[in-house]
């Protein structure tokens, strides 16, 4: 991958990863609560 596509990939993937993490955390909190 050239650096430009890497940056583009990261800018797309990092928000997706963050939302998946948040959903996972919410599920764990729901199970505990």
N, CA, C and O atoms as CSV, one atom per row, in Angstrom:
chain,resi,resn,atom,element,x,y,z
A,1,UNK,N,N,0.839,-1.205,0.000
A,1,UNK,CA,C,0.000,0.000,0.000
A,1,UNK,C,C,0.876,1.258,0.000
A,1,UNK,O,O,1.809,1.357,0.797
A,2,UNK,N,N,0.593,2.197,-0.865
A,2,UNK,CA,C,1.236,3.520,-0.758
A,2,UNK,C,C,0.706,4.260,0.472
A,2,UNK,O,O,-0.382,3.947,0.955
A,3,UNK,N,N,1.454,5.232,0.982
A,3,UNK,CA,C,1.042,5.939,2.209
A,3,UNK,C,C,-0.333,6.584,2.093
A,3,UNK,O,O,-1.082,6.629,3.068
A,4,UNK,N,N,-0.668,7.083,0.906
A,4,UNK,CA,C,-1.940,7.803,0.753
A,4,UNK,C,C,-3.111,6.863,0.999
A,4,UNK,O,O,-4.046,7.220,1.716
A,5,UNK,N,N,-3.078,5.673,0.421
A,5,UNK,CA,C,-4.172,4.728,0.634
A,5,UNK,C,C,-4.185,4.242,2.074
A,5,UNK,O,O,-5.248,3.975,2.634
A,6,UNK,N,N,-2.998,4.124,2.680
A,6,UNK,CA,C,-2.932,3.726,4.088
A,6,UNK,C,C,-3.665,4.721,4.970
A,6,UNK,O,O,-4.447,4.335,5.839
A,7,UNK,N,N,-3.411,6.001,4.745
A,7,UNK,CA,C,-4.078,7.051,5.518
A,7,UNK,C,C,-5.583,7.011,5.261
A,7,UNK,O,O,-6.385,7.143,6.186
A,8,UNK,N,N,-5.954,6.827,4.000
A,8,UNK,CA,C,-7.364,6.742,3.640
A,8,UNK,C,C,-8.021,5.561,4.350
A,8,UNK,O,O,-9.115,5.684,4.902
A,9,UNK,N,N,-7.342,4.421,4.329
A,9,UNK,CA,C,-7.846,3.212,4.994
A,9,UNK,C,C,-8.028,3.444,6.481
A,9,UNK,O,O,-9.056,3.095,7.061
A,10,UNK,N,N,-6.995,4.050,7.098
A,10,UNK,CA,C,-7.056,4.306,8.534
A,10,UNK,C,C,-8.210,5.240,8.888
A,10,UNK,O,O,-8.914,5.026,9.875
A,11,UNK,N,N,-8.393,6.274,8.076
A,11,UNK,CA,C,-9.454,7.240,8.362
A,11,UNK,C,C,-10.835,6.600,8.268
A,11,UNK,O,O,-11.773,7.037,8.935
A,12,UNK,N,N,-10.959,5.559,7.434
A,12,UNK,CA,C,-12.237,4.850,7.318
A,12,UNK,C,C,-12.365,3.799,8.421
A,12,UNK,O,O,-13.423,3.665,9.035
A,13,UNK,N,N,-11.285,3.055,8.669
A,13,UNK,CA,C,-11.369,1.908,9.572
A,13,UNK,C,C,-11.402,2.310,11.036
A,13,UNK,O,O,-12.090,1.665,11.828
A,14,UNK,N,N,-10.674,3.366,11.423
A,14,UNK,CA,C,-10.621,3.699,12.844
A,14,UNK,C,C,-11.987,4.073,13.425
A,14,UNK,O,O,-12.299,3.624,14.528
A,15,UNK,N,N,-12.833,4.881,12.734
A,15,UNK,CA,C,-14.172,5.132,13.290
A,15,UNK,C,C,-15.007,3.865,13.397
A,15,UNK,O,O,-15.760,3.702,14.357
A,16,UNK,N,N,-14.884,2.964,12.424
A,16,UNK,CA,C,-15.624,1.699,12.473
A,16,UNK,C,C,-15.185,0.896,13.685
A,16,UNK,O,O,-16.015,0.345,14.408
A,17,UNK,N,N,-13.857,0.829,13.908
A,17,UNK,CA,C,-13.349,0.097,15.064
A,17,UNK,C,C,-13.846,0.712,16.362
A,17,UNK,O,O,-14.204,-0.005,17.296
A,18,UNK,N,N,-13.869,2.035,16.424
A,18,UNK,CA,C,-14.321,2.723,17.637
A,18,UNK,C,C,-15.788,2.411,17.908
A,18,UNK,O,O,-16.167,2.160,19.052
A,19,UNK,N,N,-16.621,2.425,16.858
A,19,UNK,CA,C,-18.044,2.144,17.061
A,19,UNK,C,C,-18.254,0.695,17.484
A,19,UNK,O,O,-19.096,0.414,18.337
A,20,UNK,N,N,-17.485,-0.238,16.887
A,20,UNK,CA,C,-17.593,-1.649,17.286
A,20,UNK,C,C,-17.204,-1.806,18.754
A,20,UNK,O,O,-17.857,-2.530,19.505
A,21,UNK,N,N,-16.125,-1.116,19.155
A,21,UNK,CA,C,-15.698,-1.170,20.553
A,21,UNK,C,C,-16.796,-0.644,21.469
A,21,UNK,O,O,-17.085,-1.244,22.504
A,22,UNK,N,N,-17.411,0.482,21.087
A,22,UNK,CA,C,-18.465,1.082,21.908
A,22,UNK,C,C,-19.656,0.139,22.035
A,22,UNK,O,O,-20.206,-0.024,23.124
A,23,UNK,N,N,-20.057,-0.483,20.926
A,23,UNK,CA,C,-21.177,-1.422,20.959
A,23,UNK,C,C,-20.845,-2.598,21.863
A,23,UNK,O,O,-21.681,-3.048,22.647
A,24,UNK,N,N,-19.600,-3.100,21.746
A,24,UNK,CA,C,-19.181,-4.232,22.582
A,24,UNK,C,C,-19.225,-3.847,24.050
A,24,UNK,O,O,-19.717,-4.611,24.881
A,25,UNK,N,N,-18.708,-2.653,24.376
A,25,UNK,CA,C,-18.720,-2.179,25.765
A,25,UNK,C,C,-20.149,-2.049,26.276
A,25,UNK,O,O,-20.440,-2.423,27.412
A,26,UNK,N,N,-21.037,-1.522,25.446
A,26,UNK,CA,C,-22.431,-1.360,25.853
A,26,UNK,C,C,-23.073,-2.709,26.135
A,26,UNK,O,O,-23.833,-2.849,27.094
A,27,UNK,N,N,-22.771,-3.706,25.302
A,27,UNK,CA,C,-23.325,-5.045,25.521
A,27,UNK,C,C,-22.859,-5.617,26.854
A,27,UNK,O,O,-23.640,-6.210,27.598
A,28,UNK,N,N,-21.561,-5.428,27.146
A,28,UNK,CA,C,-21.005,-5.942,28.409
A,28,UNK,C,C,-21.666,-5.233,29.585
A,28,UNK,O,O,-22.026,-5.875,30.572
A,29,UNK,N,N,-21.832,-3.903,29.487
A,29,UNK,CA,C,-22.482,-3.140,30.556
A,29,UNK,C,C,-23.928,-3.608,30.734
A,29,UNK,O,O,-24.409,-3.731,31.861
A,30,UNK,N,N,-24.621,-3.867,29.617
A,30,UNK,CA,C,-26.006,-4.340,29.690
A,30,UNK,C,C,-26.089,-5.674,30.416
A,30,UNK,O,O,-26.997,-5.892,31.219
A,31,UNK,N,N,-25.141,-6.573,30.137
A,31,UNK,CA,C,-25.166,-7.887,30.780
A,31,UNK,C,C,-24.926,-7.767,32.276
A,31,UNK,O,O,-25.571,-8.446,33.074
A,32,UNK,N,N,-23.982,-6.887,32.655
A,32,UNK,CA,C,-23.684,-6.702,34.080
A,32,UNK,C,C,-24.872,-6.034,34.776
A,32,UNK,O,O,-25.250,-6.425,35.880
A,33,UNK,N,N,-25.455,-5.031,34.128
A,33,UNK,CA,C,-26.544,-4.263,34.722
A,33,UNK,C,C,-27.874,-4.880,34.428
A,33,UNK,O,O,-28.904,-4.359,34.855
